[in-house]
């Protein structure tokens, strides 16, 4: 299957090369190649976890193909011509003017994040294993004092990390002639994201910072060549900074929980090599395993799997009135994603089954055709809208959309906090993100 996948990658590349608008071609190609790379790693099965079936191989390649078809359908309605040598965005006009308000909000949110960090630190001090703290963060009320407290963190504090990632990338990579206020926004945004990794004990909080650097560096390289000088140094600096919390969390979750008995080579593999390989390959492997041995076949969900987050968000105000309004599909999905399943030997996995998990539950194999077609079309339309709009608000919506598109290689991003994030962005568009 590996050789077939390599041939398919070449076909995908030739097809995507036909897209003339650079920004569309870059973002779509990045996603397609990332998903293809994930499939190759899964087919290699480096850690001998589980060999994927031909059916899974076909399903995911169907999703790539119809995603590309959706993109081309979206381009058909895009009539505005973008000259290849001109910028997509005018960086001279693309300025965040409300610097004082942004800085004030950043400081207030940072203090709130620090409050949750102190709570997590106190919780970890009472536990024997740090992995227990991560479990309590997701599963129980041991960390959150109430249901409202949990909602506040997930829908406000956690969502603001995406805003901070964008603010960091914009002011650090794009903005010229910075004042002390802009530098303070950079530092507070970075610190906010770093603290967030230690609150959730998850390395995924750092991913938006990686994506935003890819995102803006593309713009800088293609559309603002004069800014290229010094960008490489900035990228190296950001990567180094991000390694600190990444390795810190990995150390807490691997070395400490093992009693500090790991050798240097074992630490390198458990802290760096294995997380990278498994985070890319195991979602596809786990989906295939789950499709064969875990997920039930009691009928199609017909949209309740992929859009359960939206239904849950809509029902939130009514849950405080009566539990009868709670979305039951959330509980059913949790039965598959919260428990750890032993895929092979002692190798356990949960939650990350790629977005294909939701495709499969809703429409079976047909879901790998319907949903990618729609997602490809919508994502292309968002890119086209951002080009026409040319505002900071349009850029951050595009960045967030691109980030969540990349998240589909691990999990369905369409949770309730995904939808609340866009509600959050909508209400702040004229205050913080105005031109």
PyMOL commands that set and color helices and strands:
alter all, ss='L'
color gray80, all
select helices_A, chain A and resi 2-16+22-44+54-76+99-125+130-139+147-174+180-200+203-223+225-228+231-254+256-258+264-293+308-319+323-325+328-337+356-389+392-407+416-428
alter helices_A, ss='H'
color red, helices_A
select strands_A, chain A and resi 341-344+347-349
alter strands_A, ss='S'
color yellow, strands_A
deselect
rebuild
show_as cartoon
